[in-house]
Amino acid sequence: MTSHQVSPGVRSVLTAPRGQRFHRPARPQRIGAVSSESHQDRQERLLRQMGDNPRVAYMLRHGPVPHWVKVARQHREQAAREARQAAADAQCELTETKPVRTRGRHRAPRRWWGWLATTLGLAFLRKDD
């Protein structure tokens, strides 16, 4: 086996203790640290970079969506949820049974053979008597 010369940089990495073998990149600036650009400048720069996105392009042309639009959408969604719940409650009162909750597809199917096996076992036990 031949030994060959290892460069000093590689040797220093190999002899360094675990966790100090490689240099980590510089940490990003802390949140709240003073930066050279303001929040508005940064936001405008990022929006220009994302101009290919259709939603961003629309926002750049027409301006941001007013707050009342978001509030109105939340109210519509809440009213729709309440209407669905009221309809489900009315249906439950008509049938006088609780609605059966659907099982998620990630669960195993229900075992149907438990009572069947018990019935057959009891039948065989009674037959022997």
DSSP file (Angstrom, degrees, kcal/mol; ACC not computed):
  #  RESIDUE AA STRUCTURE BP1 BP2  ACC     N-H-->O    O-->H-N    N-H-->O    O-->H-N    TCO  KAPPA ALPHA  PHI   PSI    X-CA   Y-CA   Z-CA
    1    1 A M              0   0    0      0, 0.0     2,-0.4     0, 0.0     0, 0.0   0.000 360.0 360.0 360.0 132.4    0.0    0.0    0.0
    2    2 A T        -     0   0    0      0, 0.0     2,-0.4     0, 0.0     0, 0.0  -0.772 360.0-142.2-101.0 141.4    1.4    3.3   -1.0
    3    3 A S        -     0   0    0     -2,-0.4     2,-0.3     0, 0.0     0, 0.0  -0.823  17.7-163.6 -99.1 140.9    1.0    6.5    1.1
    4    4 A H        -     0   0    0     -2,-0.4     2,-0.3     0, 0.0     0, 0.0  -0.866  28.9 -93.1-123.0 159.4    0.5    9.7   -0.7
    5    5 A Q        -     0   0    0     -2,-0.3     2,-0.4     1,-0.0     0, 0.0  -0.511  34.9-151.7 -75.0 131.2    0.8   13.3    0.5
    6    6 A V        -     0   0    0     -2,-0.3    -1,-0.0     1,-0.0     5,-0.0  -0.863  24.4-110.5-103.9 137.5   -2.5   14.9    1.7
    7    7 A S     >  -     0   0    0     -2,-0.4     4,-2.4     1,-0.1     5,-0.2  -0.274  25.1-117.0 -65.0 152.8   -2.9   18.6    1.4
    8    8 A P  H  > S+     0   0    0      0, 0.0     4,-2.3     0, 0.0     5,-0.2   0.828 113.6  56.2 -62.4 -31.6   -2.8   20.6    4.7
    9    9 A G  H  > S+     0   0    0      2,-0.2     4,-1.6     1,-0.2     5,-0.1   0.922 110.6  43.3 -65.8 -43.4   -6.4   21.8    4.2
   10   10 A V  H  > S+     0   0    0      1,-0.2     4,-2.5     2,-0.2    -1,-0.2   0.901 113.1  53.0 -67.4 -40.5   -7.7   18.2    3.9
   11   11 A R  H  X S+     0   0    0     -4,-2.4     4,-2.0     1,-0.2    -2,-0.2   0.894 107.7  50.8 -62.6 -40.1   -5.6   17.1    6.8
   12   12 A S  H  X S+     0   0    0     -4,-2.3     4,-0.9     1,-0.2    -1,-0.2   0.866 111.1  48.9 -67.6 -34.4   -7.0   20.0    9.0
   13   13 A V  H  < S+     0   0    0     -4,-1.6     3,-0.4     1,-0.2    -2,-0.2   0.919 112.4  48.1 -68.3 -42.7  -10.5   18.9    8.1
   14   14 A L  H  < S+     0   0    0     -4,-2.5    -2,-0.2     1,-0.2    -1,-0.2   0.824 114.6  45.0 -69.2 -30.8   -9.8   15.3    8.9
   15   15 A T  H  < S+     0   0    0     -4,-2.0    -1,-0.2    -5,-0.2    -2,-0.2   0.594  90.0 104.4 -89.5 -10.2   -8.2   16.0   12.3
   16   16 A A  S  < S-     0   0    0     -4,-0.9     5,-0.1    -3,-0.4     3,-0.1  -0.399  81.4-101.4 -69.9 147.4  -10.8   18.5   13.4
   17   17 A P    >   -     0   0    0      0, 0.0     3,-2.0     0, 0.0     4,-0.2  -0.253  50.9 -79.1 -66.1 158.7  -13.3   17.3   16.1
   18   18 A R  T 3  S+     0   0    0      1,-0.3     0, 0.0     2,-0.2     0, 0.0  -0.310 119.4  27.5 -60.1 136.6  -16.7   16.2   15.0
   19   19 A G  T 3  S+     0   0    0     -3,-0.1    -1,-0.3    -2,-0.0    -3,-0.0   0.238 114.9  64.9  94.1 -12.5  -19.0   19.2   14.4
   20   20 A Q    <   +     0   0    0     -3,-2.0    -2,-0.2    -7,-0.1    -4,-0.0   0.194  69.0  98.5-123.0  15.2  -16.2   21.5   13.5
   21   21 A R  S    S+     0   0    0     -4,-0.2     2,-0.4    -5,-0.1    -5,-0.1   0.846  85.4  35.8 -74.4 -33.6  -15.0   19.9   10.3
   22   22 A F  S    S-     0   0    0     -9,-0.0     2,-0.3    -6,-0.0    -1,-0.1  -0.916  82.2-118.3-124.9 148.4  -16.8   22.2    7.9
   23   23 A H        -     0   0    0     -2,-0.4    -3,-0.0     1,-0.0    -2,-0.0  -0.619  26.0-135.6 -83.4 140.3  -17.6   25.8    8.1
   24   24 A R        -     0   0    0     -2,-0.3     3,-0.1     1,-0.1    -1,-0.0  -0.668  28.3-101.0 -91.3 151.0  -21.2   26.9    8.1
   25   25 A P        -     0   0    0      0, 0.0    -1,-0.1     0, 0.0     0, 0.0  -0.253  53.9 -78.2 -65.9 161.6  -22.4   29.7    5.9
   26   26 A A        -     0   0    0      1,-0.1     0, 0.0     0, 0.0     0, 0.0  -0.288  52.7-108.1 -61.2 143.6  -23.0   33.1    7.5
   27   27 A R        -     0   0    0     -3,-0.1    -1,-0.1     1,-0.1     3,-0.1  -0.438  35.1-109.0 -73.0 145.6  -26.2   33.4    9.4
   28   28 A P        -     0   0    0      0, 0.0    -1,-0.1     0, 0.0     3,-0.1  -0.253  48.5 -78.8 -68.5 164.9  -28.9   35.5    7.9
   29   29 A Q        -     0   0    0      1,-0.1     3,-0.1     4,-0.0     6,-0.0  -0.292  53.2-102.9 -64.4 148.3  -29.7   38.8    9.6
   30   30 A R    >   -     0   0    0      1,-0.1     3,-1.8    -3,-0.1     2,-0.3  -0.299  41.5 -94.1 -67.1 155.0  -31.9   38.7   12.7
   31   31 A I  T 3  S+     0   0    0      1,-0.3    -1,-0.1    -3,-0.1     3,-0.1  -0.553 115.2  23.1 -69.2 132.2  -35.5   39.6   12.5
   32   32 A G  T 3  S+     0   0    0      1,-0.3    -1,-0.3    -2,-0.3     2,-0.1   0.392  90.0 139.0  91.4  -3.3  -35.9   43.3   13.3
   33   33 A A    <   -     0   0    0     -3,-1.8     2,-0.3     1,-0.1    -1,-0.3  -0.435  64.3 -99.4 -72.8 151.1  -32.3   44.1   12.4
   34   34 A V        -     0   0    0     -2,-0.1     2,-0.2    -3,-0.1    -1,-0.1  -0.552  47.0-173.2 -72.6 126.4  -31.7   47.3   10.5
   35   35 A S        -     0   0    0     -2,-0.3    -1,-0.0     2,-0.2     0, 0.0  -0.728  35.8-112.5-117.6 170.4  -31.3   46.7    6.8
   36   36 A S  S    S+     0   0    0     -2,-0.2     2,-0.4     2,-0.1    -1,-0.1   0.756  98.8  55.1 -75.9 -23.8  -30.4   48.9    4.0
   37   37 A E  S    S-     0   0    0      1,-0.0    -2,-0.2     2,-0.0     2,-0.0  -0.855  83.2-122.2-113.8 149.1  -33.9   48.8    2.3
   38   38 A S     >  -     0   0    0     -2,-0.4     4,-2.5     1,-0.1     5,-0.2  -0.258  30.8-104.2 -78.9 170.5  -37.2   49.6    3.9
   39   39 A H  H  > S+     0   0    0      1,-0.2     4,-2.6     2,-0.2     5,-0.2   0.904 122.6  51.0 -61.1 -41.8  -40.1   47.2    4.1
   40   40 A Q  H  > S+     0   0    0      2,-0.2     4,-2.4     1,-0.2    -1,-0.2   0.912 110.4  48.6 -63.8 -42.7  -41.9   49.0    1.3
   41   41 A D  H  > S+     0   0    0      2,-0.2     4,-2.4     1,-0.2    -2,-0.2   0.919 112.9  47.9 -63.4 -43.2  -38.8   48.8   -1.0
   42   42 A R  H  X S+     0   0    0     -4,-2.5     4,-2.6     2,-0.2    -2,-0.2   0.916 111.5  50.1 -64.1 -42.7  -38.3   45.1   -0.3
   43   43 A Q  H  X S+     0   0    0     -4,-2.6     4,-2.4     1,-0.2    -2,-0.2   0.918 111.4  48.3 -63.1 -43.5  -42.0   44.4   -0.9
   44   44 A E  H  X S+     0   0    0     -4,-2.4     4,-2.1     2,-0.2    -1,-0.2   0.903 111.6  50.3 -63.7 -40.5  -41.9   46.3   -4.2
   45   45 A R  H  X S+     0   0    0     -4,-2.4     4,-1.8     2,-0.2    -2,-0.2   0.924 112.4  46.3 -63.1 -44.4  -38.7   44.4   -5.3
   46   46 A L  H  X S+     0   0    0     -4,-2.6     4,-1.6     1,-0.2    -2,-0.2   0.887 111.3  51.9 -67.0 -37.7  -40.2   41.0   -4.5
   47   47 A L  H  < S+     0   0    0     -4,-2.4    -1,-0.2     1,-0.2    -2,-0.2   0.881 107.8  52.1 -66.8 -36.6  -43.5   41.8   -6.3
   48   48 A R  H >< S+     0   0    0     -4,-2.1     3,-1.2     1,-0.2    -1,-0.2   0.892 108.9  51.1 -64.0 -38.1  -41.6   42.9   -9.4
   49   49 A Q  H 3< S+     0   0    0     -4,-1.8     3,-0.4     1,-0.3    -1,-0.2   0.831 111.4  47.8 -67.3 -30.8  -39.7   39.5   -9.3
   50   50 A M  T >< S+     0   0    0     -4,-1.6     3,-1.5     1,-0.2    -1,-0.3   0.085  74.1 119.0 -97.6  24.1  -43.0   37.7   -9.0
   51   51 A G  T <   +     0   0    0     -3,-1.2    -1,-0.2     1,-0.3     6,-0.1   0.700  65.1  66.2 -63.6 -20.5  -44.7   39.6  -11.9
   52   52 A D  T 3  S+     0   0    0     -3,-0.4    -1,-0.3    -4,-0.1    -2,-0.1   0.720  78.6  95.7 -74.7 -19.9  -45.1   36.4  -13.9
   53   53 A N  S <> S-     0   0    0     -3,-1.5     4,-2.7     1,-0.1     5,-0.2  -0.570  76.9-139.0 -70.6 128.4  -47.6   35.1  -11.3
   54   54 A P  H  > S+     0   0    0      0, 0.0     4,-2.3     0, 0.0     5,-0.2   0.872 100.6  49.5 -60.7 -38.0  -51.1   35.9  -12.5
   55   55 A R  H  > S+     0   0    0      2,-0.2     4,-2.3     1,-0.2     5,-0.1   0.909 113.3  45.9 -67.6 -40.0  -52.4   36.9   -9.0
   56   56 A V  H  > S+     0   0    0     -6,-0.2     4,-2.6     2,-0.2    -1,-0.2   0.908 111.7  52.1 -68.2 -40.7  -49.4   39.2   -8.5
   57   57 A A  H  X S+     0   0    0     -4,-2.7     4,-1.9    -7,-0.2    -2,-0.2   0.915 110.7  48.1 -61.6 -41.9  -49.7   40.7  -11.9
   58   58 A Y  H  X S+     0   0    0     -4,-2.3     4,-2.9     1,-0.2     5,-0.3   0.918 111.7  49.9 -63.2 -43.1  -53.4   41.4  -11.3
   59   59 A M  H  X S+     0   0    0     -4,-2.3     4,-2.4     1,-0.2    -2,-0.2   0.889 109.3  51.3 -64.3 -38.3  -52.6   43.0   -7.9
   60   60 A L  H  < S+     0   0    0     -4,-2.6    -1,-0.2     2,-0.2    -2,-0.2   0.872 115.7  42.3 -66.7 -35.0  -49.9   45.2   -9.5
   61   61 A R  H  < S+     0   0    0     -4,-1.9    -2,-0.2    -5,-0.2    -1,-0.2   0.915 130.6  22.7 -74.6 -43.5  -52.4   46.4  -12.2
   62   62 A H  H  < S-     0   0    0     -4,-2.9    -3,-0.2     1,-0.2    -2,-0.2   0.505 106.6-116.4-107.8  -6.6  -55.4   46.9   -9.9
   63   63 A G     <  -     0   0    0     -4,-2.4    -1,-0.2    -5,-0.3    -2,-0.1  -0.115  49.8 -42.6  90.5 166.9  -53.9   47.4   -6.5
   64   64 A P        -     0   0    0      0, 0.0    -4,-0.0     0, 0.0     0, 0.0  -0.257  68.3 -95.3 -68.1 156.8  -54.4   45.3   -3.4
   65   65 A V        -     0   0    0      1,-0.1     5,-0.1     2,-0.1    -2,-0.0  -0.535  45.1-112.7 -72.0 132.4  -57.8   43.9   -2.4
   66   66 A P    >>  -     0   0    0      0, 0.0     4,-1.0     0, 0.0     3,-0.9  -0.238  21.7-116.2 -64.1 156.8  -59.6   46.1    0.1
   67   67 A H  H 3> S+     0   0    0      1,-0.2     4,-2.2     2,-0.2     3,-0.2   0.842 111.5  63.4 -63.9 -34.2  -60.1   44.7    3.6
   68   68 A W  H 3> S+     0   0    0      1,-0.2     4,-2.4     2,-0.2    -1,-0.2   0.793  97.4  58.0 -65.1 -25.9  -63.9   44.7    3.2
   69   69 A V  H <> S+     0   0    0     -3,-0.9     4,-2.0     2,-0.2    -1,-0.2   0.922 107.7  45.9 -68.1 -42.7  -63.7   42.2    0.4
   70   70 A K  H  X S+     0   0    0     -4,-1.0     4,-2.0     2,-0.2    -2,-0.2   0.912 113.8  48.9 -65.0 -42.0  -61.9   39.7    2.7
   71   71 A V  H  X S+     0   0    0     -4,-2.2     4,-2.2     1,-0.2    -2,-0.2   0.905 110.0  51.5 -64.7 -41.7  -64.4   40.3    5.5
   72   72 A A  H  X S+     0   0    0     -4,-2.4     4,-2.4     1,-0.2    -1,-0.2   0.893 109.0  50.7 -63.6 -39.4  -67.3   39.8    3.1
   73   73 A R  H  X S+     0   0    0     -4,-2.0     4,-2.5     2,-0.2    -1,-0.2   0.905 109.4  50.8 -64.8 -40.8  -65.9   36.5    1.9
   74   74 A Q  H  X S+     0   0    0     -4,-2.0     4,-2.3     1,-0.2    -2,-0.2   0.896 110.4  49.6 -63.0 -39.4  -65.5   35.3    5.5
   75   75 A H  H  X S+     0   0    0     -4,-2.2     4,-2.6     2,-0.2    -2,-0.2   0.911 110.9  49.4 -65.8 -42.1  -69.1   36.3    6.2
   76   76 A R  H  X S+     0   0    0     -4,-2.4     4,-2.3     2,-0.2    -2,-0.2   0.923 112.3  47.7 -62.3 -44.1  -70.3   34.4    3.1
   77   77 A E  H  X S+     0   0    0     -4,-2.5     4,-2.3     2,-0.2    -1,-0.2   0.902 112.0  49.7 -65.0 -39.9  -68.3   31.3    4.1
   78   78 A Q  H  X S+     0   0    0     -4,-2.3     4,-2.4     2,-0.2    -2,-0.2   0.916 111.1  49.4 -63.9 -43.2  -69.6   31.4    7.7
   79   79 A A  H  X S+     0   0    0     -4,-2.6     4,-2.3     1,-0.2    -2,-0.2   0.891 110.6  50.6 -63.6 -39.3  -73.2   31.8    6.5
   80   80 A A  H  X S+     0   0    0     -4,-2.3     4,-2.4     2,-0.2    -1,-0.2   0.907 110.2  49.6 -65.3 -41.2  -72.7   28.8    4.1
   81   81 A R  H  X S+     0   0    0     -4,-2.3     4,-2.3     1,-0.2    -2,-0.2   0.924 112.1  48.0 -61.9 -43.8  -71.3   26.7    7.0
   82   82 A E  H  X S+     0   0    0     -4,-2.4     4,-2.5     1,-0.2    -2,-0.2   0.886 110.9  51.1 -64.9 -38.4  -74.3   27.6    9.2
   83   83 A A  H  X S+     0   0    0     -4,-2.3     4,-2.4     2,-0.2    -1,-0.2   0.908 110.5  48.7 -65.4 -41.9  -76.7   26.8    6.4
   84   84 A R  H  X S+     0   0    0     -4,-2.4     4,-2.3     2,-0.2    -2,-0.2   0.910 112.5  48.5 -63.4 -41.0  -75.1   23.4    5.8
   85   85 A Q  H  X S+     0   0    0     -4,-2.3     4,-2.4     2,-0.2    -2,-0.2   0.911 111.4  49.5 -65.3 -42.2  -75.2   22.6    9.6
   86   86 A A  H  X S+     0   0    0     -4,-2.5     4,-2.5     2,-0.2    -2,-0.2   0.902 111.3  49.7 -64.0 -40.7  -78.9   23.7    9.8
   87   87 A A  H  X S+     0   0    0     -4,-2.4     4,-2.4     2,-0.2    -1,-0.2   0.905 111.2  48.9 -64.7 -40.8  -79.8   21.5    6.8
   88   88 A A  H  X S+     0   0    0     -4,-2.3     4,-2.0     2,-0.2    -2,-0.2   0.892 111.9  49.1 -66.0 -38.6  -78.0   18.5    8.4
   89   89 A D  H  X S+     0   0    0     -4,-2.4     4,-2.1     2,-0.2    -2,-0.2   0.903 111.3  49.4 -66.3 -41.0  -79.8   19.2   11.7
   90   90 A A  H  X S+     0   0    0     -4,-2.5     4,-1.9     2,-0.2    -2,-0.2   0.914 111.4  49.0 -64.2 -42.5  -83.2   19.4    9.9
   91   91 A Q  H  X S+     0   0    0     -4,-2.4     4,-2.0     1,-0.2    -1,-0.2   0.886 110.2  52.0 -62.9 -38.8  -82.5   16.1    8.0
   92   92 A C  H  X>S+     0   0    0     -4,-2.0     4,-1.3     1,-0.2     5,-0.8   0.886 108.8  50.0 -65.8 -39.3  -81.5   14.5   11.3
   93   93 A E  H  <5S+     0   0    0     -4,-2.1    -1,-0.2     2,-0.2    -2,-0.2   0.858 109.5  52.2 -68.4 -34.6  -84.8   15.6   12.9
   94   94 A L  H  <5S+     0   0    0     -4,-1.9    -2,-0.2     1,-0.2    -1,-0.2   0.908 118.8  34.4 -67.7 -41.8  -86.8   14.2   10.0
   95   95 A T  H  <5S-     0   0    0     -4,-2.0    -1,-0.2     2,-0.2    -2,-0.2   0.599  97.4-141.2 -89.0 -11.4  -85.2   10.8   10.2
   96   96 A E  T  <5 +     0   0    0     -4,-1.3     2,-0.3     1,-0.2    -3,-0.2   0.748  67.3 103.8  54.1  28.1  -84.9   10.9   14.0
   97   97 A T  S   <S-     0   0    0     -5,-0.8    -1,-0.2     3,-0.0    -2,-0.2  -0.944  79.2-104.9-130.9 156.6  -81.5    9.2   13.7
   98   98 A K        -     0   0    0     -2,-0.3     2,-0.1    -3,-0.1     3,-0.0  -0.589  44.3-104.3 -78.1 141.4  -78.0   10.6   14.0
   99   99 A P        -     0   0    0      0, 0.0     2,-0.5     0, 0.0    -1,-0.1  -0.412  35.3-116.4 -66.1 141.0  -76.2   11.0   10.7
  100  100 A V        -     0   0    0     -2,-0.1     2,-0.3     1,-0.0    -3,-0.0  -0.646  26.2-129.4 -80.0 126.9  -73.6    8.4   10.2
  101  101 A R        -     0   0    0     -2,-0.5     2,-0.2     1,-0.1    -1,-0.0  -0.586  22.6-120.7 -76.6 135.8  -70.1    9.8   10.0
  102  102 A T        -     0   0    0     -2,-0.3     2,-0.3     1,-0.1    -1,-0.1  -0.529  24.8-124.9 -75.4 142.8  -68.1    8.7    7.0
  103  103 A R        -     0   0    0     -2,-0.2    -1,-0.1     1,-0.1     2,-0.0  -0.652  27.1-108.2 -87.8 144.0  -64.9    6.9    7.8
  104  104 A G    >   -     0   0    0     -2,-0.3     3,-1.4     1,-0.1    -1,-0.1  -0.352  21.8-123.5 -67.6 151.2  -61.8    8.2    6.3
  105  105 A R  T 3  S+     0   0    0      1,-0.3    -1,-0.1    -2,-0.0    -2,-0.0   0.628 106.2  68.9 -73.1 -11.8  -60.2    6.2    3.5
  106  106 A H  T 3  S+     0   0    0      2,-0.1    -1,-0.3     0, 0.0     2,-0.2   0.579  86.5  86.0 -82.7  -6.8  -57.0    5.9    5.4
  107  107 A R  S <  S-     0   0    0     -3,-1.4     3,-0.1     1,-0.1    -4,-0.0  -0.550  88.6-101.1 -92.5 158.7  -58.6    3.7    8.0
  108  108 A A        -     0   0    0     -2,-0.2    -1,-0.1     1,-0.1     3,-0.1  -0.456  46.7 -99.2 -72.0 148.5  -59.0   -0.1    7.8
  109  109 A P        -     0   0    0      0, 0.0    -1,-0.1     0, 0.0     2,-0.1  -0.271  46.2 -90.9 -66.6 156.8  -62.5   -1.3    6.8
  110  110 A R        -     0   0    0      1,-0.1     2,-0.6    -3,-0.1    -3,-0.0  -0.387  38.2-118.4 -67.0 144.3  -64.8   -2.5    9.5
  111  111 A R        +     0   0    0      1,-0.1     3,-0.2    -3,-0.1    -1,-0.1  -0.763  32.6 177.4 -86.4 121.4  -64.7   -6.2   10.3
  112  112 A W     >  +     0   0    0     -2,-0.6     4,-0.5     1,-0.2     3,-0.3   0.558  67.1  71.1 -99.1 -11.1  -68.0   -7.7    9.6
  113  113 A W  H  > S+     0   0    0      1,-0.2     4,-2.5     2,-0.1     5,-0.2   0.469  71.5  89.0 -90.7  -1.4  -67.2  -11.3   10.4
  114  114 A G  H  > S+     0   0    0     -3,-0.2     4,-1.9     2,-0.2    -1,-0.2   0.947  94.2  38.1 -62.7 -51.2  -67.0  -10.9   14.2
  115  115 A W  H  > S+     0   0    0     -3,-0.3     4,-2.7     1,-0.2    -1,-0.2   0.860 115.1  55.8 -68.9 -34.4  -70.7  -11.5   15.0
  116  116 A L  H  X S+     0   0    0     -4,-0.5     4,-2.5     2,-0.2    -2,-0.2   0.931 108.7  46.6 -62.7 -44.9  -70.8  -14.2   12.3
  117  117 A A  H  X S+     0   0    0     -4,-2.5     4,-2.3     1,-0.2    -1,-0.2   0.894 112.7  50.3 -64.8 -39.2  -68.0  -16.1   13.9
  118  118 A T  H  X S+     0   0    0     -4,-1.9     4,-2.4    -5,-0.2    -2,-0.2   0.921 111.2  48.4 -64.5 -43.8  -69.5  -15.8   17.4
  119  119 A T  H  X S+     0   0    0     -4,-2.7     4,-2.4     2,-0.2    -2,-0.2   0.925 113.0  47.3 -62.1 -46.1  -72.9  -17.0   16.1
  120  120 A L  H  X S+     0   0    0     -4,-2.5     4,-2.2     1,-0.2    -1,-0.2   0.905 111.5  51.1 -64.4 -40.4  -71.4  -20.0   14.4
  121  121 A G  H  X S+     0   0    0     -4,-2.3     4,-1.9     1,-0.2    -2,-0.2   0.912 111.5  46.9 -63.1 -43.0  -69.2  -20.9   17.4
  122  122 A L  H  X S+     0   0    0     -4,-2.4     4,-2.3     1,-0.2    -1,-0.2   0.876 110.0  54.3 -66.1 -36.6  -72.3  -20.8   19.7
  123  123 A A  H  X S+     0   0    0     -4,-2.4     4,-1.9     1,-0.2    -2,-0.2   0.914 109.3  47.2 -63.9 -41.7  -74.3  -22.9   17.3
  124  124 A F  H  X S+     0   0    0     -4,-2.2     4,-1.4     1,-0.2    -1,-0.2   0.868 111.2  51.8 -67.8 -36.3  -71.6  -25.6   17.3
  125  125 A L  H  X S+     0   0    0     -4,-1.9     4,-0.9     1,-0.2    -2,-0.2   0.894 111.1  47.0 -66.5 -40.1  -71.4  -25.5   21.1
  126  126 A R  H  < S+     0   0    0     -4,-2.3     3,-0.3     1,-0.2    -2,-0.2   0.842 106.8  58.4 -69.6 -33.1  -75.2  -25.9   21.4
  127  127 A K  H  < S+     0   0    0     -4,-1.9    -1,-0.2     1,-0.2    -2,-0.2   0.870 103.3  52.9 -64.9 -35.6  -75.1  -28.8   18.8
  128  128 A D  H  <        0   0    0     -4,-1.4    -1,-0.2     1,-0.2    -2,-0.2   0.777 360.0 360.0 -71.3 -26.2  -72.7  -30.7   21.0
  129  129 A D     <        0   0    0     -4,-0.9    -1,-0.2    -3,-0.3    -2,-0.2   0.482 360.0 360.0 -69.4 360.0  -74.9  -30.4   24.1
